[in-house]
Amino acid sequence: MDWDFTAEQLEFQQRVRNFIVENNGPELATGISYVAGAGEDDLDLAAAQKIFRERLDAAGLLRICWPKEFGGQEASPIYEYIMRQELEAQGLEPRVGMTIISAAIGKHGTEEQKEEFLQGLLSREIRMCAGFSEPRGGSDLAGLETSAVRDGDEWVINGQKIYTTGAERADYMWCLARTDRNARKHEGISIFMVDMKSPGVTVRPLHTMGNYLTAEVFLDDVRVPHRHLIGEENRGWYLNTLSLDVERINIGAYSAFKRFLDAIVDFAKKPQPNGKPLAQDPLVRLRLGQLIVDIEMLRHLSNECVWLVMTGQVSAMVPSMAKVWSTELYYRMTSIAMQLMGPFGQLQKGSKWAMLDGEVELGYRNSPPMMFGGGANEIQRDIIASRGLGLPRSR
C-alpha cells in the first residue's frame, strides 16, 4: 500500500488549504467547529454551514465526488478524504460530501428516485435520519421487527425505532423494515424512504448526556408509496452493507484528533499557578507521548480504509478496527484532558475560563456514546474475531 499522494492529489490538497485560509473568517466561527457546543438544529450553526458549503461549491470543491449529472466530477473518494481531513484539521466540520444514503441512491436508486432525492441529499437540503436500531433488537440490527406489507401501490409500515438521531427535524427516514417474515434474518429486509410528515409517524425526543438529541420513532400504519422502495425488495440488508464504502472514508478523522492533541500539549507547556508547566511531570509526558502513537496508528487505519475503497476491496475487519480504535481513542483523549485541566476542563463553551473553548467538557460528555453508535464496539470486536480471524461466532 502506497500512502503517498500523487502530484494531482497534492495540488488538490493545497487548493483546500488555500480555500480555508481565504474563507475561514470570523463570520463563520459560530458553528462549523467541533468546539462550538451547539446542536445541529442551532440556527447559527445551520446558517454558518450553509454559507460554508456555498463557498465550497463556488470554489469547485463541494461536488468533487458527486455524479456528473448533478454537477460533480466523479473523482476518486481519496479527494473527499483529503478535503475532510484538511477541514477537520482546522476544527471545521461543515457536513460536506457523500453519505451512505446518497451513495446508495446514486448506485441503486431508480432515475425517478435520483431526481427526487439526490440533489437535496448531496446539498444537505433534505435532512435525513436513519431508522436502524429497535428496542428489542439491541445491537443486532438484523433482528429488526418493523414490518412493511404491500398494499397496491403502497407499503404499510408498522414498528418502532430507537436512538434515531435527528428524527425530530428530519424530512425523511432511511428505514429498514422486514418485508418477508419467512426469510432468514439477514434476508427479507427492504429499505424505504419514509416521509416524516406522514400520518402515523410519531417522534418522541430522548435527551442524552451529550449536546444532541436522539429519539424514539413510532410507525403506526404509515403508508409509503412503492416508488420510495430503495433497490430491490428483500435486498435491503445487502444494499446497506455495499454502501458502507462511503462511510469508511470518514472513519477516524485523525487530523481532528491531532488538532485536539496539539491543543492539550500547548496547555501542558504553560506554567500553572505553582509556576511549573504540567509537561515537567513524567507521567503527563508519558500519557501525551502515548496519544501521538495512538493517533499515528489511527492514521494508518484510516488510510487503509480509503485504500480498500479505491481498490474495490471489501474488508469487514479494517473498518471495524478503525471504528473501535477511533472512538476509544477519543474517550482516552478527553479523559486525559479532563484530568490535566481539572475543574477548568469542566466549564462549558461561553465560560470565561473554559479550556479549549469548552471542547474538553463537550468531548468528555460526547465520547461515551460514540463507542455505541454505528455499531457497538463489542459487536465490532466480534466482527473482527469472526470475519477477520476466522474464529467461531459468539452465541
Phi, psi and omega in degrees: 000132182251114182274354183285135176285150174286169179300321179294319179291323176295323177296319178295318178304317179292325176300317180295317180298318178296320179299316181299315180299320185280336189241352181274064181273174183296335181292345178257003187290338182273088167126333183261039176225156179295336186269005186295322180074019180254148176286166183292341179270004178295130185295319178297319179298311182297318180295317180295318179295321179297315179299316183295318178297320179298321179289322174300318181295316180297331180274001179077023183254329189296320188260022187305324182251006180289159173297149183296328181293348177246028175084010182268180180247355180052041179286165178300149178303341180299332181288321175294322177300314179299315183296315181295319180296320180292319179295315184289336176296336178259010180079016182260137179214074187276013177059074180239164172091182183284153173236171179301327183285310180296325178294319181294317179293321178298324183272322192239353182282160175285166178299324178296318179294320178298317181294323184283323191245326197296316181301315180293326178290316182294324180274353183068020174285328172268121182265135186240155165227159184251118179266080182253292188292147177228155186303322184270349185272336183060228180276357180271089184296328181287350178274022184294151182244349178303131185247152174228123183242130182289134176221087183067237180268016180228164171241140178253118186251133176227137178157191182217138174244154180221158184056042180266083185295133179088001184297329185290345180234003185285150173273324180221155173248134172276096195252123172271128180219151182273122181252354176216102183285349180268352181278165176295163192307314183275358175252173178071020179246136179233163181245135180231148168267107183261121176292120184289353177266002182293146173302139180098352177267121178237129181247127178240111183297145173238119181277141181244170176286346178275197183260030182217160175261149163237191187199158164264144177232125179254130181243107184241104181052046179280126182264127181237128179297147182301331181293348178263010168283123183265123180074198182280148174298137179071008180244018185295323182296318182288322177300315181296320180293317181296330182278356181291350177306318182295321180294329181299327181300329187261005179286127172069071178287083189296332180295326176292323177295317180296320178298317180295316180297319179302321179293321178294318179297318178301319178296318182295337180278343184280143178298139176267178181307333178277003178088355182247141176284151178297335182297345177284345179282123181302323181295321178297315180297320179297317182293317180291324177296321178294325181297321180291328173297315181296321180294322178294324175296321178296321179301318180292321177295318178298315179298322180292324176301315179295317180300320179298317180295315183294329181265003177072022181264155180243129176220118177284341187276312187296312177300323178294320177298316181295322180294313179298311185295316184292317183289322179285330174294318179297321177297316179296318182297313181292326178294316178296318179299319180295320179295321181290321188267347175061218183303329180294331178289344181274352183280141183273166177305138181104337177285142182301325186255011180298133179281136178053039178057033176086003183293328181294310180298315181296314180295325180296323178282325185277337188292322180300315180297335180297335180282351179250324180295148179071021183103109184306147183298330176296320177294319179299320179294325178293323176296316179300316183291316186279311184274328182275318184257354178075022179277159179299145177291149176290152182251000000 
